[in-house]
Amino acid sequence: KRLRETTVSKNQLGSLVEYKTKALRDTNQTLLETNMSLQRLQEQEARFVSMASHELRTPLTSISGFTTLMIKYGERLTKEQVANYLNAISSETARLSRMINEVLDLKKIQTGKIELHPVKMDLKALADKTVEELRIRPNQPIYKVVFEVSSLMAMLDEDKVKQILINLLGNAAKYTPVEKTV
């Protein structure tokens, strides 16, 4: 009778070990998947921070450049140049403020819904304005805006299109010698 109880206990113990081992494997698999998800999130966060810092520096560079020009050459600038520089500073300050508001709105970032604010505007004029702001940066290539038409009216979000132009031209400038044309 005692031998039978021991045999039953060994069988039960074997089943219990098998059950616990499977549960442990399942828990380990869940931990591995969770860890991989956390690593992907950390990578995405790092990419986001890198991109956001790059995007936020762009208007700051323009503001700084125009301010430096005004300080350095203020007495030699025409009233029109001063007005243009101040308008650019004002425009970039407003754009920077809008960008910061977008970054701070975590709901938009989490859901991937960034609002567009399209208005009818001249794409050529926006490209000219963007290139003019880029020209003040040090060590820039020669920027040249070429359109087949004198203006190109379109419905677009000025901030988003301007940022796209700045990114494209900035990337092109990285790989173009200073004396060459982009």
Contacts in CASP RR format, 6 or more apart in sequence:
PFRMAT RR
TARGET T0000
AUTHOR 0000-0000-0000
METHOD contacts of the structure
MODEL  1
KRLRETTVSKNQLGSLVEYKTKALRDTNQTLLETNMSLQRLQEQEARFVS
MASHELRTPLTSISGFTTLMIKYGERLTKEQVANYLNAISSETARLSRMI
NEVLDLKKIQTGKIELHPVKMDLKALADKTVEELRIRPNQPIYKVVFEVS
SLMAMLDEDKVKQILINLLGNAAKYTPVEKTV
48 109 0 8 1.000
52 103 0 8 1.000
55 99 0 8 1.000
55 163 0 8 1.000
56 96 0 8 1.000
56 99 0 8 1.000
56 100 0 8 1.000
56 103 0 8 1.000
58 163 0 8 1.000
58 166 0 8 1.000
59 92 0 8 1.000
59 93 0 8 1.000
59 95 0 8 1.000
59 96 0 8 1.000
59 99 0 8 1.000
60 92 0 8 1.000
60 96 0 8 1.000
61 137 0 8 1.000
62 88 0 8 1.000
62 89 0 8 1.000
62 92 0 8 1.000
62 133 0 8 1.000
62 136 0 8 1.000
63 89 0 8 1.000
63 92 0 8 1.000
63 93 0 8 1.000
63 96 0 8 1.000
65 136 0 8 1.000
65 137 0 8 1.000
66 85 0 8 1.000
66 86 0 8 1.000
66 88 0 8 1.000
66 89 0 8 1.000
66 92 0 8 1.000
66 133 0 8 1.000
66 136 0 8 1.000
67 89 0 8 1.000
69 77 0 8 1.000
69 85 0 8 1.000
69 136 0 8 1.000
70 77 0 8 1.000
70 82 0 8 1.000
70 85 0 8 1.000
70 86 0 8 1.000
74 82 0 8 1.000
77 85 0 8 1.000
88 129 0 8 1.000
88 132 0 8 1.000
88 133 0 8 1.000
92 133 0 8 1.000
95 159 0 8 1.000
95 162 0 8 1.000
98 159 0 8 1.000
99 159 0 8 1.000
102 108 0 8 1.000
102 109 0 8 1.000
102 114 0 8 1.000
103 109 0 8 1.000
107 113 0 8 1.000
108 114 0 8 1.000
108 115 0 8 1.000
116 157 0 8 1.000
116 160 0 8 1.000
117 157 0 8 1.000
117 158 0 8 1.000
117 159 0 8 1.000
118 155 0 8 1.000
118 156 0 8 1.000
118 157 0 8 1.000
119 155 0 8 1.000
119 156 0 8 1.000
119 157 0 8 1.000
119 158 0 8 1.000
120 153 0 8 1.000
120 154 0 8 1.000
120 155 0 8 1.000
121 153 0 8 1.000
121 154 0 8 1.000
121 156 0 8 1.000
121 158 0 8 1.000
122 151 0 8 1.000
122 152 0 8 1.000
122 153 0 8 1.000
123 152 0 8 1.000
123 153 0 8 1.000
123 154 0 8 1.000
123 156 0 8 1.000
123 161 0 8 1.000
124 145 0 8 1.000
124 147 0 8 1.000
124 149 0 8 1.000
124 150 0 8 1.000
124 151 0 8 1.000
124 152 0 8 1.000
125 151 0 8 1.000
126 158 0 8 1.000
126 161 0 8 1.000
126 162 0 8 1.000
126 165 0 8 1.000
127 145 0 8 1.000
127 147 0 8 1.000
127 165 0 8 1.000
128 145 0 8 1.000
129 162 0 8 1.000
130 162 0 8 1.000
130 165 0 8 1.000
130 166 0 8 1.000
130 169 0 8 1.000
131 143 0 8 1.000
131 144 0 8 1.000
131 145 0 8 1.000
131 169 0 8 1.000
134 140 0 8 1.000
134 143 0 8 1.000
134 166 0 8 1.000
134 169 0 8 1.000
134 170 0 8 1.000
134 173 0 8 1.000
135 143 0 8 1.000
139 178 0 8 1.000
140 173 0 8 1.000
140 178 0 8 1.000
141 172 0 8 1.000
141 173 0 8 1.000
141 176 0 8 1.000
141 177 0 8 1.000
141 178 0 8 1.000
141 179 0 8 1.000
141 180 0 8 1.000
141 181 0 8 1.000
141 182 0 8 1.000
142 179 0 8 1.000
142 180 0 8 1.000
142 181 0 8 1.000
142 182 0 8 1.000
143 169 0 8 1.000
143 181 0 8 1.000
143 182 0 8 1.000
144 181 0 8 1.000
144 182 0 8 1.000
169 182 0 8 1.000
172 182 0 8 1.000
173 182 0 8 1.000
176 182 0 8 1.000
END
